[in-house]
């Protein structure tokens, strides 16, 4: 089931649940649904996410979804956590700048 991240001054971000929960946990949250960060919590959450990504940014978050029968070798590598986190990082930065909450829930 997808999870949608929302903030007042950003477009919604839709992610697969396993990816979203892993990013949420990287930020120090339990991963419960629904959830939110208050504006005052964003600097710490963002710092934790960026530190976690820096320590293992090349690791694909959905490696179990690889397809061995795929002819395209690039598809078999997965998408790195750092790449998947980019839209969320931008949302967190904008929310921090504008004093907004960031919320998430199943779609």
Backbone torsions as a table, in degrees:
resi	resn	phi	psi	omega
1	UNK	NA	134.0	179.8
2	UNK	-71.6	155.4	174.0
3	UNK	-118.6	137.4	179.0
4	UNK	-112.1	128.0	172.6
5	UNK	-94.9	138.1	-179.1
6	UNK	-134.7	146.7	173.6
7	UNK	-154.4	150.4	-171.1
8	UNK	-56.9	-42.5	-173.8
9	UNK	-107.3	22.4	179.0
10	UNK	-134.5	153.3	172.9
11	UNK	-69.1	152.2	177.3
12	UNK	-62.6	149.6	177.8
13	UNK	-120.5	123.5	179.8
14	UNK	-105.5	126.8	179.5
15	UNK	-134.9	154.1	171.3
16	UNK	-63.0	146.8	-173.1
17	UNK	-58.6	-44.6	-177.5
18	UNK	-63.6	-36.4	178.7
19	UNK	-70.7	-47.5	-178.8
20	UNK	-61.1	-45.7	-179.4
21	UNK	-62.7	-38.6	178.8
22	UNK	-64.5	-42.7	178.2
23	UNK	-65.4	-40.2	178.1
24	UNK	-60.8	-43.5	178.7
25	UNK	-65.1	-36.4	176.9
26	UNK	-58.8	-27.8	-178.5
27	UNK	-88.2	5.2	175.7
28	UNK	90.1	10.9	178.4
29	UNK	-99.1	154.8	-177.9
30	UNK	-69.0	-22.3	-178.3
31	UNK	93.8	10.2	179.5
32	UNK	-66.7	155.0	179.1
33	UNK	-123.0	138.9	-13.3
34	UNK	-69.7	169.5	179.6
35	UNK	-151.5	170.7	179.4
36	UNK	-160.5	160.8	169.0
37	UNK	-120.4	132.3	173.4
38	UNK	-78.3	157.6	-179.2
39	UNK	-52.9	-36.8	-178.8
40	UNK	-72.6	-15.8	179.0
41	UNK	-90.8	-13.3	-174.1
42	UNK	-64.4	-41.1	-179.8
43	UNK	-58.7	-42.8	179.9
44	UNK	-68.8	-43.2	179.7
45	UNK	-61.7	-44.6	179.8
46	UNK	-64.6	-42.2	178.7
47	UNK	-63.1	-41.6	178.6
48	UNK	-65.2	-41.4	179.4
49	UNK	-63.9	-47.6	-179.0
50	UNK	-63.7	-37.6	177.7
51	UNK	-66.7	-42.9	179.2
52	UNK	-63.9	-40.9	179.6
53	UNK	-68.4	-37.4	179.8
54	UNK	-65.6	-31.0	-178.6
55	UNK	-82.5	-14.8	179.9
56	UNK	-158.6	42.6	-172.3
57	UNK	-63.9	-24.4	-176.8
58	UNK	-84.0	-10.5	-177.2
59	UNK	-69.9	123.8	175.1
60	UNK	-70.1	138.5	179.1
61	UNK	-80.5	-21.5	-176.1
62	UNK	-123.2	47.7	-177.2
63	UNK	-59.9	-29.9	-179.1
64	UNK	-68.1	-12.2	-179.5
65	UNK	-90.6	4.1	-180.0
66	UNK	-60.7	148.1	178.5
67	UNK	-116.0	116.8	179.8
68	UNK	-70.2	-25.8	-177.2
69	UNK	-88.0	6.6	-178.8
70	UNK	-76.9	127.9	-179.2
71	UNK	-74.3	-21.9	-177.1
72	UNK	-90.0	110.7	-176.4
73	UNK	-61.0	-32.1	-179.6
74	UNK	-64.7	-32.6	-179.1
75	UNK	-68.6	-29.5	-177.0
76	UNK	-74.1	-14.7	-177.1
77	UNK	-79.5	-21.2	-177.1
78	UNK	83.5	170.8	-179.9
79	UNK	-107.7	131.9	-176.0
80	UNK	-66.4	154.7	176.9
81	UNK	-59.5	-39.5	-179.3
82	UNK	-62.3	-40.8	-179.9
83	UNK	-68.3	-43.9	179.5
84	UNK	-64.5	-29.2	-175.9
85	UNK	-81.3	-14.5	-174.5
86	UNK	-52.7	-49.6	179.6
87	UNK	-62.3	-37.4	179.4
88	UNK	-68.0	-40.1	177.4
89	UNK	-60.2	-43.5	178.1
90	UNK	-62.4	-41.3	177.8
91	UNK	-62.4	-44.4	179.9
92	UNK	-62.8	-42.3	178.8
93	UNK	-63.4	-44.1	179.8
94	UNK	-65.4	-43.1	179.2
95	UNK	-63.7	-39.4	177.6
96	UNK	-62.8	-45.2	180.0
97	UNK	-62.6	-40.8	-174.9
98	UNK	-93.9	-1.9	179.6
99	UNK	71.9	34.3	-178.1
100	UNK	-99.8	159.1	170.2
101	UNK	-82.3	155.7	168.6
102	UNK	-121.5	125.6	-178.6
103	UNK	-121.1	161.0	174.6
104	UNK	-148.2	150.7	178.1
105	UNK	-164.1	164.7	175.7
106	UNK	-66.5	145.0	-179.0
107	UNK	-90.6	NA	NA
